Amino acid sequence: MFVIFGFQRKPHRLATIRSICAGCRDKGAQELFSVRTRFRLFFVPAVPLPTTYRTTCAACGTSSTVSAERADLLLASAPSVDEPEVIAA
């Protein structure tokens, strides 16, 4: 008898924020993602596992894990879609 199992990870982009990159130390655009992982048994999602949060630098591509609390703070500080970002000259 064969048992087919595996893990599925789905990233969801939450926001684009301005933050300092841990890799290149550039203050620029960072993508904030939530990554949901599920255990699959016979191609059916059986058990949802904890969600992790990651930021990815747009300049160098460095990706780092952030805590759920830090992700909430970053998401709260992100500009809303309705409100354009004002850039000082």
PDB file with one MODEL, atoms N, CA, C and O in Angstrom:
MODEL        1
ATOM      1  N   MET A   1       0.841  -1.171   0.000  1.00  0.00           N
ATOM      2  CA  MET A   1       0.000   0.000   0.000  1.00  0.00           C
ATOM      3  C   MET A   1       0.890   1.240   0.000  1.00  0.00           C
ATOM      4  O   MET A   1       1.866   1.312   0.747  1.00  0.00           O
ATOM      5  N   PHE A   2       0.549   2.209  -0.838  1.00  0.00           N
ATOM      6  CA  PHE A   2       1.296   3.448  -0.942  1.00  0.00           C
ATOM      7  C   PHE A   2       0.517   4.585  -0.290  1.00  0.00           C
ATOM      8  O   PHE A   2      -0.703   4.688  -0.420  1.00  0.00           O
ATOM      9  N   VAL A   3       1.243   5.413   0.400  1.00  0.00           N
ATOM     10  CA  VAL A   3       0.653   6.622   0.986  1.00  0.00           C
ATOM     11  C   VAL A   3       1.316   7.811   0.306  1.00  0.00           C
ATOM     12  O   VAL A   3       2.536   7.962   0.353  1.00  0.00           O
ATOM     13  N   ILE A   4       0.511   8.647  -0.321  1.00  0.00           N
ATOM     14  CA  ILE A   4       1.029   9.824  -1.012  1.00  0.00           C
ATOM     15  C   ILE A   4       0.762  11.041  -0.124  1.00  0.00           C
ATOM     16  O   ILE A   4      -0.385  11.353   0.196  1.00  0.00           O
ATOM     17  N   PHE A   5       1.844  11.719   0.266  1.00  0.00           N
ATOM     18  CA  PHE A   5       1.685  12.903   1.108  1.00  0.00           C
ATOM     19  C   PHE A   5       2.675  13.966   0.674  1.00  0.00           C
ATOM     20  O   PHE A   5       3.621  13.689  -0.064  1.00  0.00           O
ATOM     21  N   GLY A   6       2.449  15.182   1.137  1.00  0.00           N
ATOM     22  CA  GLY A   6       3.351  16.272   0.811  1.00  0.00           C
ATOM     23  C   GLY A   6       2.929  17.554   1.510  1.00  0.00           C
ATOM     24  O   GLY A   6       1.987  17.563   2.302  1.00  0.00           O
ATOM     25  N   PHE A   7       3.630  18.622   1.211  1.00  0.00           N
ATOM     26  CA  PHE A   7       3.345  19.937   1.772  1.00  0.00           C
ATOM     27  C   PHE A   7       3.107  20.910   0.626  1.00  0.00           C
ATOM     28  O   PHE A   7       3.747  20.826  -0.422  1.00  0.00           O
ATOM     29  N   GLN A   8       2.193  21.819   0.838  1.00  0.00           N
ATOM     30  CA  GLN A   8       1.903  22.854  -0.153  1.00  0.00           C
ATOM     31  C   GLN A   8       2.078  24.205   0.517  1.00  0.00           C
ATOM     32  O   GLN A   8       1.514  24.460   1.581  1.00  0.00           O
ATOM     33  N   ARG A   9       2.863  25.065  -0.110  1.00  0.00           N
ATOM     34  CA  ARG A   9       3.065  26.425   0.395  1.00  0.00           C
ATOM     35  C   ARG A   9       2.492  27.403  -0.611  1.00  0.00           C
ATOM     36  O   ARG A   9       2.801  27.337  -1.800  1.00  0.00           O
ATOM     37  N   LYS A  10       1.646  28.322  -0.124  1.00  0.00           N
ATOM     38  CA  LYS A  10       1.049  29.335  -0.984  1.00  0.00           C
ATOM     39  C   LYS A  10       1.390  30.711  -0.443  1.00  0.00           C
ATOM     40  O   LYS A  10       0.932  31.077   0.639  1.00  0.00           O
ATOM     41  N   PRO A  11       2.189  31.487  -1.179  1.00  0.00           N
ATOM     42  CA  PRO A  11       2.460  32.861  -0.743  1.00  0.00           C
ATOM     43  C   PRO A  11       1.346  33.804  -1.209  1.00  0.00           C
ATOM     44  O   PRO A  11       0.832  33.672  -2.320  1.00  0.00           O
ATOM     45  N   HIS A  12       0.988  34.743  -0.355  1.00  0.00           N
ATOM     46  CA  HIS A  12      -0.001  35.771  -0.676  1.00  0.00           C
ATOM     47  C   HIS A  12       0.633  37.127  -0.395  1.00  0.00           C
ATOM     48  O   HIS A  12       1.047  37.401   0.731  1.00  0.00           O
ATOM     49  N   ARG A  13       0.710  37.987  -1.430  1.00  0.00           N
ATOM     50  CA  ARG A  13       1.294  39.312  -1.239  1.00  0.00           C
ATOM     51  C   ARG A  13       0.317  40.177  -0.463  1.00  0.00           C
ATOM     52  O   ARG A  13      -0.835  40.347  -0.862  1.00  0.00           O
ATOM     53  N   LEU A  14       0.795  40.726   0.661  1.00  0.00           N
ATOM     54  CA  LEU A  14      -0.051  41.557   1.508  1.00  0.00           C
ATOM     55  C   LEU A  14       0.109  43.036   1.206  1.00  0.00           C
ATOM     56  O   LEU A  14      -0.881  43.766   1.149  1.00  0.00           O
ATOM     57  N   ALA A  15       1.355  43.494   1.010  1.00  0.00           N
ATOM     58  CA  ALA A  15       1.589  44.922   0.782  1.00  0.00           C
ATOM     59  C   ALA A  15       3.000  45.142   0.267  1.00  0.00           C
ATOM     60  O   ALA A  15       3.858  44.264   0.349  1.00  0.00           O
ATOM     61  N   THR A  16       3.218  46.338  -0.268  1.00  0.00           N
ATOM     62  CA  THR A  16       4.549  46.811  -0.609  1.00  0.00           C
ATOM     63  C   THR A  16       4.874  47.923   0.369  1.00  0.00           C
ATOM     64  O   THR A  16       4.124  48.892   0.484  1.00  0.00           O
ATOM     65  N   ILE A  17       5.985  47.789   1.072  1.00  0.00           N
ATOM     66  CA  ILE A  17       6.354  48.751   2.115  1.00  0.00           C
ATOM     67  C   ILE A  17       7.733  49.306   1.825  1.00  0.00           C
ATOM     68  O   ILE A  17       8.478  48.750   1.019  1.00  0.00           O
ATOM     69  N   ARG A  18       8.071  50.402   2.484  1.00  0.00           N
ATOM     70  CA  ARG A  18       9.426  50.951   2.416  1.00  0.00           C
ATOM     71  C   ARG A  18      10.117  50.632   3.733  1.00  0.00           C
ATOM     72  O   ARG A  18       9.670  51.039   4.805  1.00  0.00           O
ATOM     73  N   SER A  19      11.210  49.901   3.630  1.00  0.00           N
ATOM     74  CA  SER A  19      11.933  49.466   4.815  1.00  0.00           C
ATOM     75  C   SER A  19      13.397  49.248   4.453  1.00  0.00           C
ATOM     76  O   SER A  19      13.756  49.218   3.276  1.00  0.00           O
ATOM     77  N   ILE A  20      14.231  49.097   5.465  1.00  0.00           N
ATOM     78  CA  ILE A  20      15.653  48.856   5.243  1.00  0.00           C
ATOM     79  C   ILE A  20      15.878  47.360   5.069  1.00  0.00           C
ATOM     80  O   ILE A  20      15.455  46.561   5.903  1.00  0.00           O
ATOM     81  N   CYS A  21      16.539  46.990   3.992  1.00  0.00           N
ATOM     82  CA  CYS A  21      16.813  45.588   3.673  1.00  0.00           C
ATOM     83  C   CYS A  21      17.911  45.052   4.591  1.00  0.00           C
ATOM     84  O   CYS A  21      18.891  45.745   4.868  1.00  0.00           O
ATOM     85  N   ALA A  22      17.743  43.826   5.056  1.00  0.00           N
ATOM     86  CA  ALA A  22      18.753  43.192   5.903  1.00  0.00           C
ATOM     87  C   ALA A  22      19.984  42.782   5.096  1.00  0.00           C
ATOM     88  O   ALA A  22      21.069  42.639   5.659  1.00  0.00           O
ATOM     89  N   GLY A  23      19.828  42.591   3.786  1.00  0.00           N
ATOM     90  CA  GLY A  23      20.942  42.147   2.952  1.00  0.00           C
ATOM     91  C   GLY A  23      21.775  43.282   2.394  1.00  0.00           C
ATOM     92  O   GLY A  23      22.988  43.321   2.600  1.00  0.00           O
ATOM     93  N   CYS A  24      21.129  44.224   1.677  1.00  0.00           N
ATOM     94  CA  CYS A  24      21.885  45.274   0.991  1.00  0.00           C
ATOM     95  C   CYS A  24      21.849  46.618   1.733  1.00  0.00           C
ATOM     96  O   CYS A  24      22.494  47.574   1.302  1.00  0.00           O
ATOM     97  N   ARG A  25      21.115  46.699   2.825  1.00  0.00           N
ATOM     98  CA  ARG A  25      20.999  47.914   3.649  1.00  0.00           C
ATOM     99  C   ARG A  25      20.433  49.105   2.874  1.00  0.00           C
ATOM    100  O   ARG A  25      20.690  50.256   3.229  1.00  0.00           O
ATOM    101  N   ASP A  26      19.670  48.835   1.827  1.00  0.00           N
ATOM    102  CA  ASP A  26      19.037  49.877   1.034  1.00  0.00           C
ATOM    103  C   ASP A  26      17.631  50.121   1.577  1.00  0.00           C
ATOM    104  O   ASP A  26      16.895  49.173   1.852  1.00  0.00           O
ATOM    105  N   LYS A  27      17.258  51.404   1.733  1.00  0.00           N
ATOM    106  CA  LYS A  27      15.892  51.710   2.155  1.00  0.00           C
ATOM    107  C   LYS A  27      15.060  51.845   0.896  1.00  0.00           C
ATOM    108  O   LYS A  27      15.097  52.865   0.209  1.00  0.00           O
ATOM    109  N   GLY A  28      14.317  50.806   0.612  1.00  0.00           N
ATOM    110  CA  GLY A  28      13.538  50.789  -0.615  1.00  0.00           C
ATOM    111  C   GLY A  28      12.317  49.903  -0.474  1.00  0.00           C
ATOM    112  O   GLY A  28      11.879  49.593   0.634  1.00  0.00           O
ATOM    113  N   ALA A  29      11.778  49.504  -1.604  1.00  0.00           N
ATOM    114  CA  ALA A  29      10.554  48.710  -1.629  1.00  0.00           C
ATOM    115  C   ALA A  29      10.812  47.289  -1.127  1.00  0.00           C
ATOM    116  O   ALA A  29      11.779  46.636  -1.521  1.00  0.00           O
ATOM    117  N   GLN A  30       9.939  46.842  -0.267  1.00  0.00           N
ATOM    118  CA  GLN A  30       9.954  45.475   0.245  1.00  0.00           C
ATOM    119  C   GLN A  30       8.556  44.913   0.076  1.00  0.00           C
ATOM    120  O   GLN A  30       7.572  45.588   0.377  1.00  0.00           O
ATOM    121  N   GLU A  31       8.463  43.693  -0.398  1.00  0.00           N
ATOM    122  CA  GLU A  31       7.177  43.010  -0.527  1.00  0.00           C
ATOM    123  C   GLU A  31       6.934  42.206   0.742  1.00  0.00           C
ATOM    124  O   GLU A  31       7.813  41.469   1.188  1.00  0.00           O
ATOM    125  N   LEU A  32       5.756  42.342   1.323  1.00  0.00           N
ATOM    126  CA  LEU A  32       5.376  41.583   2.514  1.00  0.00           C
ATOM    127  C   LEU A  32       4.441  40.464   2.084  1.00  0.00           C
ATOM    128  O   LEU A  32       3.403  40.715   1.471  1.00  0.00           O
ATOM    129  N   PHE A  33       4.812  39.224   2.408  1.00  0.00           N
ATOM    130  CA  PHE A  33       4.043  38.036   2.030  1.00  0.00           C
ATOM    131  C   PHE A  33       3.623  37.265   3.270  1.00  0.00           C
ATOM    132  O   PHE A  33       4.351  37.221   4.262  1.00  0.00           O
ATOM    133  N   SER A  34       2.442  36.656   3.208  1.00  0.00           N
ATOM    134  CA  SER A  34       2.088  35.621   4.180  1.00  0.00           C
ATOM    135  C   SER A  34       2.182  34.298   3.429  1.00  0.00           C
ATOM    136  O   SER A  34       1.712  34.180   2.298  1.00  0.00           O
ATOM    137  N   VAL A  35       2.787  33.315   4.063  1.00  0.00           N
ATOM    138  CA  VAL A  35       2.979  32.010   3.429  1.00  0.00           C
ATOM    139  C   VAL A  35       2.206  30.980   4.248  1.00  0.00           C
ATOM    140  O   VAL A  35       2.527  30.719   5.407  1.00  0.00           O
ATOM    141  N   ARG A  36       1.185  30.401   3.624  1.00  0.00           N
ATOM    142  CA  ARG A  36       0.378  29.376   4.288  1.00  0.00           C
ATOM    143  C   ARG A  36       0.866  28.007   3.848  1.00  0.00           C
ATOM    144  O   ARG A  36       1.032  27.742   2.658  1.00  0.00           O
ATOM    145  N   THR A  37       1.090  27.148   4.821  1.00  0.00           N
ATOM    146  CA  THR A  37       1.569  25.797   4.547  1.00  0.00           C
ATOM    147  C   THR A  37       0.492  24.800   4.968  1.00  0.00           C
ATOM    148  O   THR A  37      -0.099  24.920   6.041  1.00  0.00           O
ATOM    149  N   ARG A  38       0.251  23.821   4.110  1.00  0.00           N
ATOM    150  CA  ARG A  38      -0.740  22.785   4.412  1.00  0.00           C
ATOM    151  C   ARG A  38      -0.119  21.409   4.159  1.00  0.00           C
ATOM    152  O   ARG A  38       0.609  21.198   3.189  1.00  0.00           O
ATOM    153  N   PHE A  39      -0.427  20.499   5.049  1.00  0.00           N
ATOM    154  CA  PHE A  39      -0.050  19.098   4.862  1.00  0.00           C
ATOM    155  C   PHE A  39      -1.121  18.455   3.988  1.00  0.00           C
ATOM    156  O   PHE A  39      -2.314  18.583   4.264  1.00  0.00           O
ATOM    157  N   ARG A  40      -0.692  17.764   2.934  1.00  0.00           N
ATOM    158  CA  ARG A  40      -1.638  17.140   1.995  1.00  0.00           C
ATOM    159  C   ARG A  40      -1.476  15.628   2.052  1.00  0.00           C
ATOM    160  O   ARG A  40      -0.364  15.100   2.082  1.00  0.00           O
ATOM    161  N   LEU A  41      -2.608  14.955   2.066  1.00  0.00           N
ATOM    162  CA  LEU A  41      -2.632  13.502   2.073  1.00  0.00           C
ATOM    163  C   LEU A  41      -3.492  13.049   0.900  1.00  0.00           C
ATOM    164  O   LEU A  41      -4.679  13.371   0.837  1.00  0.00           O
ATOM    165  N   PHE A  42      -2.906  12.310  -0.020  1.00  0.00           N
ATOM    166  CA  PHE A  42      -3.590  11.877  -1.248  1.00  0.00           C
ATOM    167  C   PHE A  42      -4.164  13.075  -1.999  1.00  0.00           C
ATOM    168  O   PHE A  42      -5.305  13.032  -2.459  1.00  0.00           O
ATOM    169  N   PHE A  43      -3.375  14.144  -2.125  1.00  0.00           N
ATOM    170  CA  PHE A  43      -3.714  15.353  -2.878  1.00  0.00           C
ATOM    171  C   PHE A  43      -4.862  16.154  -2.267  1.00  0.00           C
ATOM    172  O   PHE A  43      -5.389  17.059  -2.914  1.00  0.00           O
ATOM    173  N   VAL A  44      -5.253  15.842  -1.051  1.00  0.00           N
ATOM    174  CA  VAL A  44      -6.313  16.575  -0.349  1.00  0.00           C
ATOM    175  C   VAL A  44      -5.675  17.343   0.800  1.00  0.00           C
ATOM    176  O   VAL A  44      -4.953  16.748   1.600  1.00  0.00           O
ATOM    177  N   PRO A  45      -5.924  18.675   0.908  1.00  0.00           N
ATOM    178  CA  PRO A  45      -5.377  19.422   2.046  1.00  0.00           C
ATOM    179  C   PRO A  45      -5.962  18.885   3.350  1.00  0.00           C
ATOM    180  O   PRO A  45      -7.164  19.000   3.589  1.00  0.00           O
ATOM    181  N   ALA A  46      -5.122  18.306   4.183  1.00  0.00           N
ATOM    182  CA  ALA A  46      -5.608  17.652   5.395  1.00  0.00           C
ATOM    183  C   ALA A  46      -5.441  18.522   6.639  1.00  0.00           C
ATOM    184  O   ALA A  46      -6.382  18.678   7.417  1.00  0.00           O
ATOM    185  N   VAL A  47      -4.251  19.086   6.831  1.00  0.00           N
ATOM    186  CA  VAL A  47      -3.973  19.826   8.062  1.00  0.00           C
ATOM    187  C   VAL A  47      -3.329  21.162   7.718  1.00  0.00           C
ATOM    188  O   VAL A  47      -2.269  21.190   7.094  1.00  0.00           O
ATOM    189  N   PRO A  48      -3.959  22.282   8.118  1.00  0.00           N
ATOM    190  CA  PRO A  48      -3.284  23.572   7.931  1.00  0.00           C
ATOM    191  C   PRO A  48      -2.200  23.749   9.001  1.00  0.00           C
ATOM    192  O   PRO A  48      -2.432  23.486  10.180  1.00  0.00           O
ATOM    193  N   LEU A  49      -1.041  24.189   8.584  1.00  0.00           N
ATOM    194  CA  LEU A  49       0.072  24.437   9.492  1.00  0.00           C
ATOM    195  C   LEU A  49       0.173  25.944   9.733  1.00  0.00           C
ATOM    196  O   LEU A  49      -0.469  26.714   9.020  1.00  0.00           O
ATOM    197  N   PRO A  50       0.957  26.385  10.714  1.00  0.00           N
ATOM    198  CA  PRO A  50       1.033  27.824  11.019  1.00  0.00           C
ATOM    199  C   PRO A  50       1.479  28.665   9.823  1.00  0.00           C
ATOM    200  O   PRO A  50       2.284  28.227   9.001  1.00  0.00           O
ATOM    201  N   THR A  51       0.940  29.873   9.747  1.00  0.00           N
ATOM    202  CA  THR A  51       1.281  30.830   8.704  1.00  0.00           C
ATOM    203  C   THR A  51       2.566  31.548   9.080  1.00  0.00           C
ATOM    204  O   THR A  51       2.743  31.949  10.230  1.00  0.00           O
ATOM    205  N   THR A  52       3.465  31.712   8.113  1.00  0.00           N
ATOM    206  CA  THR A  52       4.683  32.484   8.331  1.00  0.00           C
ATOM    207  C   THR A  52       4.626  33.743   7.481  1.00  0.00           C
ATOM    208  O   THR A  52       3.868  33.809   6.513  1.00  0.00           O
ATOM    209  N   TYR A  53       5.418  34.733   7.838  1.00  0.00           N
ATOM    210  CA  TYR A  53       5.453  36.003   7.124  1.00  0.00           C
ATOM    211  C   TYR A  53       6.872  36.267   6.660  1.00  0.00           C
ATOM    212  O   TYR A  53       7.828  36.017   7.394  1.00  0.00           O
ATOM    213  N   ARG A  54       7.010  36.778   5.431  1.00  0.00           N
ATOM    214  CA  ARG A  54       8.323  37.039   4.838  1.00  0.00           C
ATOM    215  C   ARG A  54       8.319  38.394   4.160  1.00  0.00           C
ATOM    216  O   ARG A  54       7.290  38.851   3.663  1.00  0.00           O
ATOM    217  N   THR A  55       9.486  39.033   4.144  1.00  0.00           N
ATOM    218  CA  THR A  55       9.686  40.239   3.351  1.00  0.00           C
ATOM    219  C   THR A  55      10.744  39.925   2.304  1.00  0.00           C
ATOM    220  O   THR A  55      11.692  39.186   2.569  1.00  0.00           O
ATOM    221  N   THR A  56      10.576  40.491   1.113  1.00  0.00           N
ATOM    222  CA  THR A  56      11.522  40.294   0.023  1.00  0.00           C
ATOM    223  C   THR A  56      11.911  41.655  -0.533  1.00  0.00           C
ATOM    224  O   THR A  56      11.043  42.455  -0.884  1.00  0.00           O
ATOM    225  N   CYS A  57      13.201  41.921  -0.614  1.00  0.00           N
ATOM    226  CA  CYS A  57      13.719  43.190  -1.113  1.00  0.00           C
ATOM    227  C   CYS A  57      13.576  43.234  -2.633  1.00  0.00           C
ATOM    228  O   CYS A  57      13.899  42.269  -3.326  1.00  0.00           O
ATOM    229  N   ALA A  58      13.087  44.366  -3.142  1.00  0.00           N
ATOM    230  CA  ALA A  58      12.931  44.522  -4.585  1.00  0.00           C
ATOM    231  C   ALA A  58      14.274  44.783  -5.266  1.00  0.00           C
ATOM    232  O   ALA A  58      14.428  44.496  -6.453  1.00  0.00           O
ATOM    233  N   ALA A  59      15.255  45.328  -4.523  1.00  0.00           N
ATOM    234  CA  ALA A  59      16.551  45.662  -5.120  1.00  0.00           C
ATOM    235  C   ALA A  59      17.462  44.446  -5.258  1.00  0.00           C
ATOM    236  O   ALA A  59      18.009  44.200  -6.333  1.00  0.00           O
ATOM    237  N   CYS A  60      17.628  43.681  -4.168  1.00  0.00           N
ATOM    238  CA  CYS A  60      18.595  42.580  -4.205  1.00  0.00           C
ATOM    239  C   CYS A  60      17.953  41.200  -4.137  1.00  0.00           C
ATOM    240  O   CYS A  60      18.627  40.204  -4.397  1.00  0.00           O
ATOM    241  N   GLY A  61      16.671  41.113  -3.794  1.00  0.00           N
ATOM    242  CA  GLY A  61      15.984  39.830  -3.741  1.00  0.00           C
ATOM    243  C   GLY A  61      16.139  39.070  -2.450  1.00  0.00           C
ATOM    244  O   GLY A  61      15.688  37.928  -2.354  1.00  0.00           O
ATOM    245  N   THR A  62      16.772  39.672  -1.440  1.00  0.00           N
ATOM    246  CA  THR A  62      16.940  39.004  -0.153  1.00  0.00           C
ATOM    247  C   THR A  62      15.581  38.818   0.506  1.00  0.00           C
ATOM    248  O   THR A  62      14.773  39.745   0.558  1.00  0.00           O
ATOM    249  N   SER A  63      15.341  37.622   1.004  1.00  0.00           N
ATOM    250  CA  SER A  63      14.084  37.307   1.664  1.00  0.00           C
ATOM    251  C   SER A  63      14.370  36.969   3.119  1.00  0.00           C
ATOM    252  O   SER A  63      15.307  36.227   3.415  1.00  0.00           O
ATOM    253  N   SER A  64      13.560  37.513   4.032  1.00  0.00           N
ATOM    254  CA  SER A  64      13.759  37.229   5.452  1.00  0.00           C
ATOM    255  C   SER A  64      12.418  37.002   6.132  1.00  0.00           C
ATOM    256  O   SER A  64      11.401  37.571   5.733  1.00  0.00           O
ATOM    257  N   THR A  65      12.428  36.173   7.152  1.00  0.00           N
ATOM    258  CA  THR A  65      11.228  35.851   7.907  1.00  0.00           C
ATOM    259  C   THR A  65      11.005  36.911   8.979  1.00  0.00           C
ATOM    260  O   THR A  65      11.948  37.345   9.641  1.00  0.00           O
ATOM    261  N   VAL A  66       9.745  37.327   9.145  1.00  0.00           N
ATOM    262  CA  VAL A  66       9.386  38.274  10.204  1.00  0.00           C
ATOM    263  C   VAL A  66       8.300  37.635  11.063  1.00  0.00           C
ATOM    264  O   VAL A  66       7.576  36.749  10.610  1.00  0.00           O
ATOM    265  N   SER A  67       8.195  38.094  12.305  1.00  0.00           N
ATOM    266  CA  SER A  67       7.173  37.560  13.206  1.00  0.00           C
ATOM    267  C   SER A  67       5.800  38.093  12.806  1.00  0.00           C
ATOM    268  O   SER A  67       5.694  39.044  12.031  1.00  0.00           O
ATOM    269  N   ALA A  68       4.763  37.477  13.337  1.00  0.00           N
ATOM    270  CA  ALA A  68       3.397  37.906  13.040  1.00  0.00           C
ATOM    271  C   ALA A  68       3.143  39.315  13.570  1.00  0.00           C
ATOM    272  O   ALA A  68       2.444  40.102  12.932  1.00  0.00           O
ATOM    273  N   GLU A  69       3.707  39.636  14.734  1.00  0.00           N
ATOM    274  CA  GLU A  69       3.538  40.966  15.306  1.00  0.00           C
ATOM    275  C   GLU A  69       4.214  42.026  14.441  1.00  0.00           C
ATOM    276  O   GLU A  69       3.650  43.095  14.208  1.00  0.00           O
ATOM    277  N   ARG A  70       5.421  41.731  13.966  1.00  0.00           N
ATOM    278  CA  ARG A  70       6.148  42.659  13.096  1.00  0.00           C
ATOM    279  C   ARG A  70       5.416  42.820  11.757  1.00  0.00           C
ATOM    280  O   ARG A  70       5.370  43.921  11.208  1.00  0.00           O
ATOM    281  N   ALA A  71       4.851  41.746  11.237  1.00  0.00           N
ATOM    282  CA  ALA A  71       4.092  41.817   9.990  1.00  0.00           C
ATOM    283  C   ALA A  71       2.863  42.705  10.166  1.00  0.00           C
ATOM    284  O   ALA A  71       2.520  43.467   9.262  1.00  0.00           O
ATOM    285  N   ASP A  72       2.197  42.616  11.315  1.00  0.00           N
ATOM    286  CA  ASP A  72       1.042  43.476  11.584  1.00  0.00           C
ATOM    287  C   ASP A  72       1.452  44.941  11.636  1.00  0.00           C
ATOM    288  O   ASP A  72       0.739  45.804  11.125  1.00  0.00           O
ATOM    289  N   LEU A  73       2.604  45.229  12.254  1.00  0.00           N
ATOM    290  CA  LEU A  73       3.098  46.608  12.319  1.00  0.00           C
ATOM    291  C   LEU A  73       3.459  47.129  10.929  1.00  0.00           C
ATOM    292  O   LEU A  73       3.139  48.267  10.586  1.00  0.00           O
ATOM    293  N   LEU A  74       4.118  46.303  10.140  1.00  0.00           N
ATOM    294  CA  LEU A  74       4.482  46.703   8.780  1.00  0.00           C
ATOM    295  C   LEU A  74       3.246  46.914   7.915  1.00  0.00           C
ATOM    296  O   LEU A  74       3.204  47.835   7.099  1.00  0.00           O
ATOM    297  N   LEU A  75       2.259  46.077   8.089  1.00  0.00           N
ATOM    298  CA  LEU A  75       1.023  46.198   7.318  1.00  0.00           C
ATOM    299  C   LEU A  75       0.253  47.458   7.711  1.00  0.00           C
ATOM    300  O   LEU A  75      -0.362  48.102   6.861  1.00  0.00           O
ATOM    301  N   ALA A  76       0.286  47.811   8.997  1.00  0.00           N
ATOM    302  CA  ALA A  76      -0.396  49.024   9.460  1.00  0.00           C
ATOM    303  C   ALA A  76       0.303  50.279   8.949  1.00  0.00           C
ATOM    304  O   ALA A  76      -0.347  51.301   8.729  1.00  0.00           O
ATOM    305  N   SER A  77       1.623  50.215   8.756  1.00  0.00           N
ATOM    306  CA  SER A  77       2.365  51.385   8.300  1.00  0.00           C
ATOM    307  C   SER A  77       2.374  51.519   6.773  1.00  0.00           C
ATOM    308  O   SER A  77       2.815  52.541   6.248  1.00  0.00           O
ATOM    309  N   ALA A  78       1.896  50.508   6.066  1.00  0.00           N
ATOM    310  CA  ALA A  78       1.869  50.548   4.595  1.00  0.00           C
ATOM    311  C   ALA A  78       0.824  51.553   4.129  1.00  0.00           C
ATOM    312  O   ALA A  78      -0.254  51.634   4.718  1.00  0.00           O
ATOM    313  N   PRO A  79       1.124  52.329   3.070  1.00  0.00           N
ATOM    314  CA  PRO A  79       0.123  53.259   2.543  1.00  0.00           C
ATOM    315  C   PRO A  79      -1.048  52.490   1.948  1.00  0.00           C
ATOM    316  O   PRO A  79      -0.871  51.428   1.350  1.00  0.00           O
ATOM    317  N   SER A  80      -2.246  53.037   2.120  1.00  0.00           N
ATOM    318  CA  SER A  80      -3.424  52.358   1.578  1.00  0.00           C
ATOM    319  C   SER A  80      -3.473  52.543   0.059  1.00  0.00           C
ATOM    320  O   SER A  80      -2.793  53.407  -0.493  1.00  0.00           O
ATOM    321  N   VAL A  81      -4.266  51.740  -0.588  1.00  0.00           N
ATOM    322  CA  VAL A  81      -4.381  51.807  -2.044  1.00  0.00           C
ATOM    323  C   VAL A  81      -5.070  53.092  -2.465  1.00  0.00           C
ATOM    324  O   VAL A  81      -4.740  53.648  -3.512  1.00  0.00           O
ATOM    325  N   ASP A  82      -6.029  53.581  -1.667  1.00  0.00           N
ATOM    326  CA  ASP A  82      -6.774  54.790  -1.993  1.00  0.00           C
ATOM    327  C   ASP A  82      -5.967  56.052  -1.774  1.00  0.00           C
ATOM    328  O   ASP A  82      -6.265  57.086  -2.372  1.00  0.00           O
ATOM    329  N   GLU A  83      -4.952  55.988  -0.930  1.00  0.00           N
ATOM    330  CA  GLU A  83      -4.176  57.164  -0.544  1.00  0.00           C
ATOM    331  C   GLU A  83      -2.839  57.147  -1.251  1.00  0.00           C
ATOM    332  O   GLU A  83      -2.004  56.298  -0.941  1.00  0.00           O
ATOM    333  N   PRO A  84      -2.595  58.071  -2.213  1.00  0.00           N
ATOM    334  CA  PRO A  84      -1.311  58.065  -2.928  1.00  0.00           C
ATOM    335  C   PRO A  84      -0.166  58.505  -2.005  1.00  0.00           C
ATOM    336  O   PRO A  84      -0.360  59.317  -1.100  1.00  0.00           O
ATOM    337  N   GLU A  85       1.014  57.961  -2.248  1.00  0.00           N
ATOM    338  CA  GLU A  85       2.179  58.310  -1.451  1.00  0.00           C
ATOM    339  C   GLU A  85       2.746  59.632  -1.936  1.00  0.00           C
ATOM    340  O   GLU A  85       2.946  59.818  -3.137  1.00  0.00           O
ATOM    341  N   VAL A  86       3.010  60.561  -1.006  1.00  0.00           N
ATOM    342  CA  VAL A  86       3.533  61.878  -1.359  1.00  0.00           C
ATOM    343  C   VAL A  86       5.043  61.824  -1.221  1.00  0.00           C
ATOM    344  O   VAL A  86       5.568  61.436  -0.178  1.00  0.00           O
ATOM    345  N   ILE A  87       5.738  62.216  -2.278  1.00  0.00           N
ATOM    346  CA  ILE A  87       7.195  62.206  -2.276  1.00  0.00           C
ATOM    347  C   ILE A  87       7.663  63.647  -2.245  1.00  0.00           C
ATOM    348  O   ILE A  87       7.322  64.441  -3.121  1.00  0.00           O
ATOM    349  N   ALA A  88       8.460  63.984  -1.212  1.00  0.00           N
ATOM    350  CA  ALA A  88       8.970  65.357  -1.080  1.00  0.00           C
ATOM    351  C   ALA A  88      10.095  65.570  -2.068  1.00  0.00           C
ATOM    352  O   ALA A  88      10.918  64.683  -2.295  1.00  0.00           O
ATOM    353  N   ALA A  89      10.123  66.767  -2.659  1.00  0.00           N
ATOM    354  CA  ALA A  89      11.161  67.090  -3.643  1.00  0.00           C
ATOM    355  C   ALA A  89      12.409  67.603  -2.980  1.00  0.00           C
ATOM    356  O   ALA A  89      13.383  67.923  -3.662  1.00  0.00           O
TER     357      ALA A  89
ENDMDL
END
